[in-house]
C-alpha cells in the first residue's frame, strides 16, 4: 500500500462538463441529506483515477494524504523509524527532532542533522509534512516564552534543509508544569495578551524564514476553540499563521452531544486556514482526545467530508496510537476517504 498523493493542480481544474455534473450531484446530495450534501459540494476535491485494468472503468482517488507522527514508532534511529513508516504503507510524516536523537526544540541544529533528515526521508519517498515546534507560548514566565522563540527561530531556519516548510505548534497554557494541562487563568486577559504577543513574534520569525506556522486549537490551551482561533488569526493578520485541525481536541465538557454543530461551526470559522490535520479519537468530552482513530466516538464521516468541502489537500496525520494500532487505523482512514471520494464522484 502507498499513501495517495495529491494530483497536480492541472488535474483539478473544472471543465464545463465537470461544473454541470457537480451542480447536478449537489442537487441530489442536498435532497438526500446533510452528509451527502457536504460530500457533493466538494466535487472538486476528488478526481477519478484512470483504471489500469480491463474494465475501462475509473475509481475515485481522494486527495487527502494520510500520514503519521514519526514519534509513533518509538524505536532506534531515525532511519529505523522511517523504515517503519514505509512498511506501514505511508509516505508522509510530522517530525519531532527527538526522533533524530536531539532535543525536540534544540538551541542549535547541526547542518549535517538537517541534511541527514532530508536525505533519509527522500531515499524512502517520504515527505516531511511538518516539523514539531511546540513550546508553551502562554507560560506566565516571559523568559520561558523568549527561550521558546529563540529555539523556534533555530528550527525555522533549518526547515529548508530538512525539506519542509511547516511547523506545528500549540498556544499553550498558564500551567507552569505542563503545556498540555488546563489552568483557570487561561481565560484571563493577561494570558491572551502574553500568548498573542508571543504568536505575533513567532509569525514574524516564520515570515523571515518563509515557513508556515500551524497552531492547534486544544481544549486545555488558551486558544481552546475555533472561535478563539479565528480571533487570534484576525488579530495577528499574518499569511504565515495557519491552523492544525484536530477534531478530537475541540469538545469541552458537555459538548459531545453537539458534535455535528461544533464541527460545522469550527470549519465555517477556520476551515479555509487549515493546512495540517490530525487523526485521533475520543470517548468522552473535555480532556479526552487520546484514542486511536476509529476507536471512539468522533464522527469521521463528517470530519473528512468537511476537510474535503473546505478544499483541504492534506496531510491527515495519525497520532495518539500505538505502533501495533497503525495498520488498522490506516485501513480505517483509507476506507473513509475512499467512500467520500466515491460519493463525490457519483459512484
C-alpha positions in Angstrom: 0.0 0.0 0.0 1.1 3.5 -0.7 -0.1 6.9 0.6 -2.3 8.6 -2.0 -0.6 11.8 -3.2 -2.4 15.0 -4.3 -3.0 15.3 -8.0 -1.3 18.2 -9.8 -3.2 21.4 -9.9 -4.0 21.0 -13.6 -5.8 17.8 -12.8 -8.4 19.5 -10.6 -9.4 22.4 -12.9 -13.1 22.2 -13.8 -14.4 21.9 -17.4 -17.9 23.0 -18.2 -18.9 19.3 -18.1 -17.4 19.0 -14.6 -19.3 22.0 -13.4 -22.6 20.7 -14.7 -22.0 17.3 -13.2 -21.1 18.9 -9.9 -24.3 21.0 -9.9 -26.4 18.0 -10.6 -24.7 15.9 -7.9 -25.0 18.7 -5.3 -28.8 19.0 -6.0 -29.2 15.3 -5.5 -27.0 15.3 -2.4 -28.8 18.2 -0.8 -32.0 16.3 -1.2 -30.5 13.1 0.3 -29.3 14.7 3.5 -26.6 16.9 5.0 -23.7 14.5 5.0 -24.1 13.6 1.3 -24.7 17.3 0.6 -21.4 18.1 2.1 -19.6 15.5 0.0 -21.3 16.6 -3.2 -20.4 20.3 -2.6 -16.7 19.3 -2.6 -16.7 17.6 -6.0 -13.5 19.4 -7.0 -11.7 17.7 -4.1 -11.7 14.3 -5.6 -10.7 13.2 -9.1 -11.1 10.0 -11.0 -8.1 7.7 -11.2 -7.5 6.1 -14.5 -8.0 2.4 -14.3 -5.2 0.1 -15.4 -7.5 -2.9 -15.5 -9.5 -4.4 -18.4 -12.9 -2.9 -17.4 -12.0 0.6 -18.7 -13.6 2.0 -15.6 -12.4 4.6 -13.1 -12.2 4.7 -9.4 -12.1 7.8 -7.3 -8.9 8.9 -5.6 -9.1 11.0 -2.5 -6.7 14.0 -2.4 -6.2 13.9 1.3 -2.9 12.3 2.1 -2.6 10.0 5.1 0.5 10.5 7.3 1.6 9.9 10.8 3.6 11.4 13.6 7.1 9.8 13.3 7.3 9.5 17.1 4.6 6.9 17.0 7.5 4.5 16.1 9.4 4.5 19.4 12.4 2.5 18.1 16.0 3.0 17.3 17.4 5.5 14.8 15.8 8.0 12.5 16.4 5.6 9.7 14.7 2.7 11.5 11.6 4.8 12.3 11.4 5.9 8.6 11.6 2.3 7.5 8.7 1.5 9.9 6.6 4.3 8.3 7.2 2.9 4.8 6.5 -0.6 5.9 3.0 0.6 7.0 2.3 1.9 3.5 2.7 5.6 4.4 4.9 8.2 2.9 4.2 11.4 4.9 5.2 12.3 8.5 5.3 15.0 11.1 8.8 15.0 12.5 9.9 15.8 16.0 13.7 16.3 16.3 13.9 13.8 19.2 13.4 11.2 16.5 16.9 12.2 15.3 18.4 11.9 18.8 18.1 15.6 19.5 16.0 17.7 21.9 12.6 18.4 20.3 13.4 22.2 20.5 17.2 22.4 20.4 19.3 25.5 20.8 21.1 24.6 17.6 20.7 22.2 14.8 23.9 21.0 13.2 23.7 21.2 9.4 24.6 17.6 9.0 21.5 16.6 11.0 19.2 18.6 8.7 20.8 17.1 5.6 20.5 13.6 7.1 16.8 14.1 7.8 16.1 15.3 4.2 18.3 12.6 2.6 17.0 9.7 4.5 13.3 10.7 4.1 13.9 11.3 0.3 15.6 8.0 -0.1 12.4 6.3 1.1 10.0 8.5 -0.8 8.8 10.1 2.5 7.6 13.7 2.7 8.3 15.7 5.8 4.9 17.4 6.0 5.8 19.4 9.1 8.2 19.6 12.0 7.1 19.9 15.6 7.9 23.2 17.2 5.7 23.2 20.3 6.6 25.2 23.3 4.4 26.9 25.9 3.5 30.2 24.2 1.3 31.2 27.2 3.7 30.4 30.0 3.5 33.1 32.8 7.3 33.4 32.8 8.3 35.8 30.0 11.8 34.3 29.8 10.3 30.9 29.2 8.5 32.3 26.2 11.6 34.1 24.9 13.6 30.9 25.1 10.9 29.2 23.1 11.0 31.9 20.5 14.8 31.6 20.2 14.6 27.9 19.6 11.7 28.4 17.1 14.0 30.6 15.1 16.6 27.9 15.1 14.0 25.4 13.9 12.6 27.7 11.3 16.0 28.4 9.7 16.7 24.7 9.5 13.3 23.8 7.8 14.5 24.3 4.2 17.5 21.9 4.8 15.1 19.4 6.3 12.8 19.6 3.3 9.8 21.1 5.0 8.0 24.5 5.1 5.6 23.9 8.0 6.0 24.0 11.8 3.3 22.6 14.0 2.8 24.2 17.4 0.2 25.0 20.1 -0.7 28.2 22.0 0.0 26.7 25.5 -1.4 27.2 29.0 -0.8 29.2 32.2 0.2 25.9 33.9 3.9 26.1 34.7 4.5 22.3 34.8 2.8 21.1 31.6 1.7 22.8 28.4 -0.9 20.1 28.0 -2.7 20.8 31.2 -5.5 23.3 31.6 -5.4 26.2 34.1 -8.1 28.6 35.5 -6.1 31.6 34.3 -6.2 30.6 30.7 -9.3 32.7 30.2 -7.8 35.9 31.6 -6.9 39.0 29.5 -3.3 38.6 30.7 -3.0 35.1 29.3 -4.4 36.2 26.0 -2.1 39.2 25.9 1.1 37.2 26.6 0.1 34.4 24.2 -0.9 36.7 21.3 2.3 38.7 21.7 4.3 35.5 21.5 2.4 34.3 18.5 2.9 37.6 16.8 6.7 37.4 17.3 6.6 33.7 16.1 4.7 34.8 13.0 7.4 37.3 12.2 10.1 34.6 12.6 8.0 32.5 10.1 7.9 35.4 7.7 11.7 35.9 7.8 12.3 32.2 7.3 9.5 31.8 4.7 7.8 28.9 6.6 4.2 28.5 7.8 3.2 28.1 11.4 0.2 25.8 12.0 -1.2 26.1 15.6 -3.7 23.7 17.0 -6.8 24.8 19.0 -6.9 22.5 22.0 -9.3 22.3 25.0 -6.5 22.8 27.6 -4.8 25.7 25.9 -5.5 29.4 25.9 -6.8 29.0 22.3 -9.3 26.3 23.1 -11.9 26.7 20.4 -12.4 27.6 16.7 -13.8 31.0 17.8 -10.6 31.9 19.7 -8.5 30.6 16.8 -10.4 32.9 14.4 -9.9 35.8 16.8 -6.2 35.1 17.0 -5.6 34.9 13.3 -7.6 38.1 12.7 -5.6 39.9 15.4 -2.2 38.8 14.0 -3.2 39.1 10.4 -0.2 37.1 9.1 -0.3 34.9 6.0 2.3 32.8 7.7 0.0 31.8 10.5 -2.4 28.9 9.8 -4.2 26.0 11.6 -3.6 22.4 12.5 -7.1 20.9 12.9 -7.6 18.1 15.4 -11.3 17.4 15.7 -10.8 15.3 18.9 -9.5 18.4 20.7 -12.5 20.7 20.4 -15.1 19.3 22.7 -15.4 20.9 26.1 -17.3 19.3 29.0 -20.9 18.7 28.0 -20.4 19.4 24.3 -20.1 15.9 22.8 -23.8 15.6 22.0 -23.4 18.7 19.8 -20.6 17.2 17.7 -22.1 17.9 14.3 -22.9 21.6 15.2 -19.4 22.1 16.7 -17.6 20.6 13.8 -19.6 22.5 11.3 -19.1 25.8 13.0 -15.4 25.2 13.5 -14.9 24.6 9.8 -17.0 27.6 8.9 -14.8 29.8 11.0 -11.3 28.4 10.3 -11.7 25.7 7.6 -10.1 27.9 4.9 -6.9 28.2 7.1 -6.4 24.5 7.8 -3.0 23.3 6.4 -2.5 20.3 8.7 -5.0 17.9 10.2 -4.6 15.3 13.0 -6.4 12.0 13.2 -7.1 10.5 16.6 -10.3 9.8 18.6 -12.2 10.4 21.9 -14.7 8.5 24.0 -15.8 11.5 26.2 -15.7 15.2 26.1 -13.3 17.6 27.9 -9.6 16.5 28.0 -10.4 13.3 26.1 -8.7 13.2 22.7 -6.3 10.3 23.3 -7.7 7.3 21.5 -6.6 5.8 18.2 -8.6 6.9 15.1 -11.7 4.8 14.7 -11.7 3.6 18.3 -14.0 6.2 19.8 -17.0 8.5 19.1 -15.7 11.0 16.6 -17.8 11.3 13.5 -15.1 10.6 10.9 -17.6 10.6 8.0 -18.4 14.2 8.8 -14.8 15.1 9.6 -13.4 14.0 6.3 -16.4 15.5 4.4 -15.7 18.9 6.0 -12.0 18.6 5.1 -12.9 17.9 1.5 -15.6 20.6 1.4 -13.0 23.2 2.5 -10.5 22.1 -0.1 -8.1 20.6 2.3 -5.2 18.9 0.5 -3.7 17.0 3.3 -1.9 15.7 5.2 -4.1 13.9 7.7 -1.7 12.8 10.4 -2.3 9.8 12.7 -1.3 10.1 16.3 -2.3 9.1 19.8 -2.0 5.4 18.9 0.4 2.6 19.5 2.6 1.1 16.8 0.5 -2.0 16.8 -2.6 0.0 16.0 -1.1 1.7 13.0 -2.2 -0.8 10.3 -5.8 -0.9 11.5 -6.0 2.9 11.7 -4.5 3.4 8.3 -7.1 1.0 6.9 -9.9 2.8 8.7 -8.9 6.2 7.3 -8.4 4.8 3.7 -11.9 3.3 3.9 -13.4 6.7 5.0 -11.6 8.6 2.3 -12.4 6.2 -0.5 -16.0 6.2 0.5 -16.1 10.0 0.4 -14.3 10.1 -3.0 -16.9 7.6 -4.3 -19.7 9.8 -3.1 -18.4 13.0 -4.6 -17.7 11.3 -8.0 -21.2 9.9 -8.2 -20.1 6.2 -8.0 
